[in-house]
Every structure is written in structure tokens, then in C-alpha cells.
């Protein structure tokens, strides 16, 4: 095999490796733990459907909850983070984007980077909204798609941290997915 051919074969894999490389740190902040529990409560409000996770999200800025969201809360196969962003409307609608600046999105699961439905991934929405920080409970399990949400957020300068010891709580509403694997 020529070197050219080997490089050609290796390239797609190296690209995938780069996309899936991420480094997260744990947060032991009590406020983060508190808002993660709120997000877990939201996840438990989500009605399970086949082929989709039950996730909860809470958007916080300056120690104030701007909004909450859970999977399929809004019509149209919506995701938790998507709902939380969509539910924020500033008194003056033109200022809604300003509210997102410097905000933290708490989510029970790594924001999606690929959606089987073809809808815009939450990772893209968070980057576009100029969210400062994302705090999550668990990385997306590889049951449905390969998720590169963390790496993509970090490549856009968004800090990503993980709340320790909540994995079981975040997975609990997703037994319908786990049971298929
Ligand atoms: Zn999503």
C-alpha cells in the first residue's frame, strides 16, 4: 500500500479522533450541584419515547434561573437545552440574546451534536447563543449517535464542567434506552 493510500485511509479516523477529544473538569461548587438537581428534576418530567433520551436543563445567570427545559417539553421533538433557550424571552424581545451572554446551561446530559431528526443540534444553539459555560451530569452514552458536543463547545471557548456523582440520577430517566443495549 502506498503512503498516499494509507494517509487517505487514516485521515477520516484522525479527524474523528480530533472531534471526540475533549477534556472536562469536575465542579465541586455547591451552587452547581444545586442547579444540577433542578435539571435532574426537569429530566424526570420528560415522557420517555423510543429512540430519544429524557434530559433536563436549567439556564442560570447571576445566580438566577432564567428558564428550565426538558426533552419534548415544547412541541416538535424538542430537546431540553433547546426548550430552555426557547423559553427565555426578555421583556424587550430584542434583548433576549443579551440575556444569554455570560449564562450557564446546566444539563443532565452532554448537549447533542447530531440529531437523528435532522433538527439543529443543541451544541450549535448554545454556541450561537453565546453561552459562557455548560455544566453537565453525564456524557451522552454512545447508544444512538456519536456525540462530540463537549469538544465542539470547548473549541468555541465555552467552559464545560461535570458535576460528580450524579450519573445514576441522570441515567435513571433513560432506562428505556439502556434496556435496548
Ligand atoms: Zn439536543
Boltz pocket constraint, residues with backbone or C-beta under 6 A from the ligand:
constraints:
  - pocket:
      binder: B
      contacts: [[A, 79], [A, 80], [A, 81], [A, 82], [A, 111], [A, 112], [A, 120], [A, 121], [A, 122], [A, 123]]
      max_distance: 6.0
